Amino acid sequence: MNEEPKVKGKTHSSKNYVIFQLGSYPWQSPEEATSGSGILHEAQHEVFNTMDGVASYSIFPSGFARQKNKDLNRNDVRIYEMDSEVPEYSHPDGHRWGGVSDDYVNKFISDNVKLVYEYMLEIENNFEAGSEIQLFVAHHICINSIIAKKVMEKRAENGYSVPPIVIFLHGTAMIMMENELRETSLISSGQLEPSNRKWPSSFHKQLTDLKVFEDCNKPGNANLAYAISEENMDVFSNLFPQFDKKKFILANPGFNNCFIPRPHVKLEDVLKEAKLKHLGLTKENTFAIRTDYKHMIVFVGQFVGWKRIDAVLRAASIWEEEFGDELLTLIIGKQKKEYNIELQNLNDSLGNKNTFFVGPLMQPELAKLFAAASVCTFPSKAEPFGMVLIEALACGVPVIGADSGGPRDFMTEEVGYLVPESDDIHIFSKNLADAVIKAIKEDWKTKMHEKCIEVAAPFSNLLKTKKLLSDTQNLLG
């Protein structure tokens, strides 16, 4: 008998409920920024492995050599090592999966089919006789759904069991496919020339041709879907109406345990510890940020258009006029070159003196900044869920978002405000600024502190992950 794999000091046996997860993004590290889905994947993996009778194994892609498989020193994770950064869905340049070629995508799929297939067999061979993987979770509905389907076909051909497949419906991949279908429709009606297409991706067609989302009872197809919000379910149903609506599980993400209230923390102390720098477009424009501010506004998010960082910058020009040098605005996130240049030029043209770009930060660093903020603002348009809002609330800080998408599921005026949607960026930005100014002047942080913590509490990652597994097992029977 082979030596049983160990995860975080835990011995696995054939009695374990074995989960295999395939991620789309790297797990967060100081060297490699990632998306919310990458953070969620890691967090759920770790929670599963603290639960009695459960074992989780994972694969995720990484663009950095520091994550060589041999350097991980753990049996529950494998890395698909890439020569470049991991491409992103819904990329601002409007191209397929971050602008990569068909050959790139095909190689990624074939490489991962081989890696996943072999790792699944390795896991099962290291358990006691008769133990098999009971659940396969594919994060994002595009590439990983294709990989999952092909892996299961290969397992069936070779006489191995085919576990149920769950597709995790993160929002950005679906935004990309909506754009694909919209342009296909415009081309069909003669309203758009094929040469002017900005979204040449074909993932929706590939998934439709593979019949991944048909007949949810068929082994090798998607048998369940995790949706991070009610609206998330609706978007997926519009993309794939043949999927059985009884096979959805509401899987709101949870916040990690570093997001806690720090009611007595002082902003100046937090800023001194953080040692933040404004990462300007040149070395000459990169400098340390002052630490003697009275108030702070925090934005965290991807540098993509629908996150509406431009609205935050326009609003900042209004609240800077109101509060002057007393108010600091932080823009936190991975600074993609072209859009970063556009945003920083906009920031300069607006005359903002206390609004700074600091790049991506690790979750413990974010938690301290959230707790020290007067208010956090995340005005994404149709945000699929809004995990960053929940994280801020868990720190006891009110939030201001947009009145669309997932935040509607949990936001109330007792913990912040949702700005009415408007296609006019100037109107939206003015309303955003008015809400932030009101929040600071009326000291929402003190008034709403306890309620913010109360609203966030049910969304802890520990509680959410345990319920998710229970719901999954109940629905699968």
N, C-alpha and C positions, 0 to 999 in steps of 0.2 A: 504494500500500500504506500502511495506517495505521501510525503509530508503535507499536512493540511495547511492551506494558506492562512496567514494571520493578518488581521486588519486592526491597527491601533491596539495590539496586544490581545485581541479577542480571537479565540480559536473557533473556526467554523466547522460545522459538522453537517451531515446529511439532513439534520432536522431543521436547518435554516431555510427561510424563504429567501431565495437568491434572486437579486435584482441586478440587471445589467443596464447601464446608462451610456448612451452615445451623445456626447456634447457637440455643439457647433462652435463654441468659443473657448479660449483658454481659461483656466482658473486664474484668479487675480494674483499678481505678484508685483513687487516694486519695479521689475524689469519689463513687465508686459501688462498694459492696460487691457481691460476686457469690458464686456457688456453686462447688463443686468442678468441675462440668461446664464452667462458663465458663472457669475457669483451665486445664482440660485442653484445651479447644478451642483457646485461644490458643497454648498450648505446642506442641501438635501442628502447628498451622498454621505456626508459626515453624520447627520442625524440618523439615517438608516443604520449606520454601523454602530450606533450606541444602543439600538433597540434589541432587546432579547429576541432571539430566534430569527434575526434578519441579517443578511449579508449583502452589501452593495459593492459592485465593481464598475469601473468607469473608464472610458476612453475620451480624450478631448484633443483637439489640434493645438499646436503651439508653434510660433515662429521663432523661438529662441533656443539656441543650443544649450543654454543652462538647464533645460528641462529634459536632458537625455534620460532615456528610460533607466539606465543603470544608476543614475544619480538620485532617483526618487527613493530608493531603498524601501519600497512598499509593494506589496503584491496586489493591492486592490485598484491600481491605476496604471494605465498605459497611455503613452503620448504618441500622436501622429505628428512627427517632426516635419516642419515645413521650412523651405528656404527663404520665405518672405513672410510678411505679416499675414495673419489669417484674414481673408477677405470678409467684408460685411454685407449683410442684406440691406436693401434700401439705401444703397450708396448714393451720395449727393451727385455723382457724375451721371447717374441715371442708367448705368449699364448693368448687365447681368452680374449678379453676385460680386459686386465691387469692381466690375469692369474687366474680369478675367476672361480668358478665351474658352472655347468649347473643349479644346484639348486639355486645358488646365482642369476643368471641371471633371472630364471623363477620367483623367488620371487620379484625381482626388477620390472619386467614387470607387474605382477599381482597387486602389491602394487600401482604402478603408474597408472594403468588403473582405479583402484578404486578412487584414489586421483583426477585424472584429470576429470573423469566423474562427481564426486560430486562437484568439484569446478566450473566446467562449468555450472552446474545447479544452484549453489549458485549465480553466476554472473548474469545469465539470470533472476532469480527470484527477484533480487534486482533492476532490471531495471523496467521501466514502462511496462505495459502489451504489449506484442507483440514484444518486443525487443529480438534479438537473436545474438549469436556470428556469425560474418560474415566471419572470416578467422582464420584458425588454422595453426600455423607455428611450425614445428618440426625441431629442430636443430640436425644435423647429420642424416645419412641415415640408421643407424643400429637399435638400440633399440627403439629410439623414433618413427621411422616409424612404427614399430610393434605395439607400444602402441597406436599411432594415429589410425591405422587401427582397432584395437580391441575396442577402445573407440567409434568410429563411428558405428561399428556394434552394440554395446550395445545401443547407442542412437537411431538407426534406429529401433531396436527391441522394444524399449519402446515408440516409437512414437514421438521422438524429432527430430529437424532439424539436418541435417548433413552438416556443413559448408565445403567449399573447403579446402583441405589440401595442404600446401606448404612444401616441404622438403628442408631444407637449407643444401647444399652440402659442408660441411667443409671437408678438405682434408684428415685428419688422418684416419677417419673411412674407407675411400675408399682405402687407402694404405693397411689397414688390410685385406680388402676383396680381393684385388688383390693378396696378399700373400696366402690367402685361396685357391683361384682358381688355382694359379700357382702350389701349392703343390698337389692339387687334380689331376691336369693334369699329374704331374710327377709320382704320385702313379698309375694312370690309365695306364701309358705307361711302368710301371715296373722300372722306374728310381729312385724311392724312396720307401723305406719300410714304411708302415703305422706307425710302431713303432717309426720311426725317424722324424715324422712330428713335426714341430715347431709351426704351425698355425692350431690348431684343431678347430678353430671357425667354426660356421655354419650359420652365419648371412645371407650370400648370398643365401643359400638354403632356409632359413626360409622366406626371403623376396620374393623369387621367388615362393615358394609354396603358400604364402598368396596373390600373384598376386598384390602386392602393386603398382608396377610400370607399370602395364598393363592398357589399356583403361583409358586414362587420363580424359575422360569425365564422368566416372562412380563415383557417390558419394561414399565417403569412401576410394577411392584410392588416390594416390598422383596425384593431379590435376595440380600442377605447381612445378617447381624446381628452387631455387635460386642457382646460381653458382658464386663463388667468383672470377673466372677467366675463360677465354676461354679454357685453358687447363683442368680446373676443369670439364667443360662440357664434354670434350672428354673422360676423364677418366670414368665419370659416364656412358656415352653412351656405352663404351666398356663393362662395368659391366652389364648394363641393356639396351641392344639395342632395346628392345620393347617400351621404353619410347618415347613419341612423342617429337621430337626435336623442334617443334614449341612451346612447353610449357616451355622452358627455359627462365629465366630472368637473365641477368648479374647483379650481386649484389655485386660489389666490396665493401669491408668493408670501413668504414670511420674512421678517427682519431678523438679522443676526444679533447675538447677545451683546455685541459691543455697543449697540444703540440703546443707551440708558439715560435717564434724566441726570443732570448735574446742576441742580438748582442754585448752588452757591458759586459756580464757576465764574471767573472774571474774564471778560473778553480780552483784555490786555495780556493776561497770563497765558491764555490759549494761543494768542497770536505770537507771543514771544517763544513759546514752545514749538509752534509749527514752523517758524522761520520761513514763511512763504515768500516766494519771489514772483513778480510779474514777469512772465515769459514773453517778452516783446518779440517783434519780427526780426530784430537785429540784436547783437550783443550789447550795443550802446543803449538799447531800449529795454534791457533786462535789468531789474533792480530789486532790492529787498523792499518789502511792503511795510509801511509804518505799523506800529502796534498800539498807538494811543487813541484808537477810534472809540466812540461812544456806542455806536450801533453797527450791526453788520447784517447784510442780506446775502444769502447763499443760493446759487444756482448750481445744480449738478446734472450733467447729461451729455449724450453723444453730440458731436458737432454735425448735426444733420438739420435740414430746414424745418422739419415738422416739430422739432424741439423748441423753436422760436426764440433762440438766443438773441436774434435781432430785436425782438420785442422787449426783452429784458434790457438791452443796451439803450433803446429809445426811452424806455421807462426810467432808466437810471439817470438820464439827462434831466428828467423832471424831478426825481426825488433828490438828486444832488443839488439842484437849485434850492430845494426846500431846506435841506439839512447841511449843505456845504461840506466842510472837511470833517464833520462829525460822523459821517456815514460811509462805510466800506461796502463795496459790492464785489463778491468773488464769483468768477466764472470758472467752474471746475469741470474738467473733462479732457479727453484726448484731443489734441489740437491738430485736426487734419489740415494739411497744408493749404489747399486752395481756399477752403471755407474759412479757415483761421485768418488768412490774409484779408479776406473780405470783411470778416467781423471786426478785426482789430482796426482796419481802416475806417469802418463805420463808427467804432467807438471813438477814434480820434476826431473824426469829422463832427461828431456830436459834442465835442469838447468835454467829455467825461474825464475828470481828474482823479477819481477815487474808485474806478471800476477796473478790475484787473483780472488777467487770465493766468491761472496758476497750474494748468495741466491736470492730469489725473492724480488722484490720491487713493491710498488704501482705505478700507472701510473703518478701521479704528481711528484714523486721522479725520475722516469725514464725521464720525460720531462726535468727536470733541468740538469740531467747528459748528455742527448743527446745534449742539447744546448751548453754545455761546452766542448763537445768532438771535437777532430780534424777531426775524421771520425768515422762512425759506420760501422761495418761489420757483415753481416748475410749471410753466404755462404751455406745455406741449399740446398740440392740436390732436384730439382723439387719442390720447395716451392709452395704450392697451390696458394697463392696470394702474401704474403709478406707485411702484415700490418705494421710490425715493421719498414720496410724500409720507408714506407710512413710517419710514425710518426717521424722518424729522419729527413726526408726531410722537414716536416712541421716546424721543429725547425731550419731550415736553415743550416743543416749539410749534407755534401755529404755522400753517402753510397756505399759500395762495397759488392756485392752479387755474386751469381753464375749464369751463362748463361743458365738457365733452369727454366721451370715453370712460375708462375705468374709474377715475376718481369720483364719479357720481355715485358709485356703489358704497362709499364710506364717508365722504366729506359732508359736513354740516357747518352751519354758521357758528356752532359752538367751538370749532377748532380751526377756523380760517374762512376762506372765501374762494369761490370759483367765479372767475371773470367771465361775463357773457361772451360767447363767440362772435367774432366779426371778421369778415374778409378784408376789412380795411385795417392795415397794420398800425396806422396812426391812431385810430380810434381804440383798437385793442390795447396798444401800448399806454395810451392815456388812462384807460380804465385800470390797467394793471398798476400803473404808478399811483393812482388815487387810492387803490386798495392797500398798497404797501405803506403809503404815507399815513393813512388812517390807522393801520395796525400799529405803527410805531407811536403815533401821537396818543392813541388810546391804550397803549401798553397791553396789547393782546397777549403778549407772552406771559405776563403775570396773571391776567384774568383767565386765560384759557389753559394754563399749564396742566392742571390736574385732568381736565377733560381730554386734552390731547393724549396723555398717557393712557387714559381709560379706553379711548377709541382704538388706539394702536394695539393694546394688550392681546386681543384675540388673534392678531396677525403675527405672533412670534413664530419663528421658523420651526421650533420644536413642536408646537401645537399643530401647525399647519401640515407638517410632514407626517406626523402620526395619523392625523385625520385622513390625509390623502391616501395613505396605504390602506387604512381601514375601509374607506369608500371603494378603493380599487378591488380589494379582495371580496367585498360584498357584491359588487357588480359582476365580477367574473365568476362568482359562485364557487 
